[in-house]
Amino acid sequence: MSEIEFILKKYISFFVQPYGIVISLLFFALFFYLIKKNKITNFFLSSAFVFIFLFSYPPFSNFLILNLENQYEKYDYKHDIKYIHVLGNGYNDDKSQPISSMISSAGLKRLLEGISIHQQTKYSKIIFTGYKADMSISSAKMNENLSLALGVKKENIILGEQARDTKEEALFISTLVADEEFVLVTSASHMPRAMKLFRDMGLRPVAAPTDFHKIKLDGYLYLPSPNSFINSQIAVHEYIGLLWSNLAKYY
């Protein structure tokens, strides 16, 4: 994938996710307000509030995330699989913070699950992937640094620092495992898309989901919440990713 295609994909996906939809609607509302088109302004403003409520409504956001997270059960630690692939996630390189705060919540959970599986599997290797974008260090290297601090031996770590997205992470590990089974560690909501991409390339991943966001709800009388909006954002991002990967087959 070229750099232009990669950037274009990121921008397009932003504007069809909850946050991007609401921002776009508010922008149009402001535009038509400035040119004195009150009816159109009211339409876009009302639409923005409807979407904010819908994506923030716990039963709706939970429905979106459940359909993704329920597809794979937690990992069976009795497996004896050599390679454990932990997919990259967000982080920052602010050196005023401890390394445990520099990795995102999702990334930290993926890392800890990967280390947990590694510690229970003799002779296993952990593979970290993820590029550095405009940071001073790659996501893969950041994960390695924390793993070393937590007692993982350097010789048991393999890095793929050029992979920019899930497809490129799959391409990297394909050079290591060939047709051998390997453990795939990623967020539960991201697992369906990741498993599809890896399997489509002829690989044999064994799912180890973590970073669950689903909750148990009783009834429908819930107030909107910021966490529910975030869960909707996560879920819609994954649905778009699944759609994108399906469309990519035809182009």
N, C-alpha and C positions, 0 to 999 in steps of 0.2 A: 504494500500500500504506500503510495506516495505521500509526501508531507502535506500537500494541498488536499488530497482526498481525506486524510486523517483529520485535519483541521475542519474541513467542510462537514464531515460526519458529526463532530463534536458540536458545531454551531447549530446544525439542523436539529439534532436530538434535543438540544437545550430548549428550543422554542416549541416543542411538542410535549414537553414534560410539565407537570403541574406548576412549578415555579415560573417557567417560561411562558406558559399560557396566561397566568394571572398578570404577569408583568406586561405582556403584549396587550391584553385587554385594557389595563389601566393606562397604558401609553396612548392607545386609540381614544379612550375616553377623554384624556387630557387634550389630545389634538383637536377633537371635534368640539370640546368645550371652548377652546381658544378661538375657533372660527364660528362660534355661536350656533352650532347645530345641536340644540338641546335634546331633541328626541333621540338622535344617534348617540349622543353622550350618555344619556340615561340607559340606553340599551347596553353599551359596552361596560358601563359602571355596574349595572345590575348583573350582567354576565360574570364579571370578575368576582363579585360577592357570592354568587351561586357556586362558582368553582372553588372558591376559598372554603365555603361551608362543606361542599361535597367531599373534597379531598381531606378536610380536617375532621370529618365525621367518623368516629372510631369504627362502627360496623362496616362502613364502606371501605375504608383503608385496610381494615383487617381482612375483608373479603379478597381484596387485591393481593395482599401479601401471602395469605393462606394458600391460594392457588399455586403459588410458586414454592413456598417452603415445605408444603406437605408432600412434595413429589419424591423426596429422598429422606430416608431415616438416618439417624446418627450412625457414625461409623462403628463397626464391630471390631474391637481392638484385638480380637483373636487372630486376625489375618496376619500372615507373614509375608509382607510385600516390601521389597527393597527400597523403591523410590517413593518419596513423599513430596508431592509438588504443591507448594503453597503459593497461591496467586497473589500478585501485588495489590496494594490499595493506597489510599491517600496518606500523606505524611507532610511534615515540614522540616526544614533544616535550621531552625532557630536554636543556636547553640546555648542560649541562656536557659533552655528547658532541659530537663532530664530526658534521656532517650525514650523512656516509657511514655512520655507525653508527646513526643515528636511523631509517633505513629498513630494513625487514626484509630478510633474505637474498633471499626470493622477489621482493620489491618492487624491490630493487636490480638483480637480474638482468633483470627486465622493463624497468626504466628504461634500463639499458645497451643492451639489445637494441633498444629504440625509438630511442635516440640513434644507434646504429650504422646502422640502416636510414635514418634521417633524413639522416645525413651522406653516404650513398651515393645519395640520391634528390634530384635538383634540385627546388627550389621546393616542397618538402614541408612539411607542418605536423604537429606532434606534439600530440595531444589527451591530456590527463591528466584522469582522473576519480577521484572518491573524496571522501567527506565527512569532517568532522572529529570526529564523535561527541562525546566529552567532552574532546577535546584543544583546544589553543589555536590549532591550524592544521589545515587539511584535508590529506588524503592527496594530493590533486591539487596543492595549493600546495607541499607538501613536495617533490614530484617536480619541480615547476618550479624551486624554489630550487637543487636540486642540478644540474639541467640547465643553468641559467644559469652556475653555477660551473664546469661542464664545457665551456662555450663555445657553447651553443645560444643563438641570438638570441631575445629576448623576443617579437618580432613573429611568430616561428614557433611559438609555444606557445598552445594554447587550453585553457582550464580548465573543467571541469564539477564544481563543488564541492558539489553537492547530492545526487549519486548515492550511495545507501547500499549497493546491491548490484548484481550483474551485470545484472539486468533494468532497473534504473533507469539504469545506464550505457548500455545499449542504447537506451533512450528518449531520452537526451540526444544521442547521436551521430546518431540518426535525424533530428534537426532540422538537422543540419549537412550530411550527405552525401546525403540523399534516396535515390536508387537507384544512386548512384555506388559503385564499389568502394573499399574502404579496407583498410589493413593492421590486423589485430587482434593485439596483443601481450599474451600472458598466459602463465602457467605451463602446461607441457605437460599436466599432469594436469587442469587446469581448462579446457583448450581445447575438449574435446568438449561440455561443458555450455555454455560461452560461445558457441561456433559455433551450437549448436542454438537458443539463445535469440535470437541476432541474426538468424539465418535465419528463424525463426518470425515475426519482425516484418517480414519482407520486405527485410531488409538484405543486403548483398553483401560479407561479410568475407572477407579472404584471410588464412589462418592464419600466424602467426609465433610458434611455440611456443618457450619458453625454460624455464629452471629445471627441468631434467630430474632425476629421482630414480632412474630404473631403473639396474640394475647387471647385469653379466654374471656368471652363476653356473655352476659346473661341479659337478653332482651335488646331493645333498640333505644332506650332512653339515656342517651349519652350526649354530653356537650362536646362541641368541636375542641380539638386540642392540637398544639403544635407538633407533638410527637406523631399524631396520626397523619398530619400533612407530610411530615418527613417520610413516614412509611409509604404513603401514596407516591411520593417522589421516587423512592427506591424501587417500588413495584413497577411503576410506569416506565422507568428507565430500562428495566429488564424486559418488559414486554416489547418495547421499541427495539431493543437489541435482538430479541428473537425474530421480530419481523424483518429487521435489517439483514440478519444472517440468512433468512429464507429467500429474500429478494436477491441477495448477492449471488445465489446459485444461477440466476438467469442472466447475469450481466458479466 
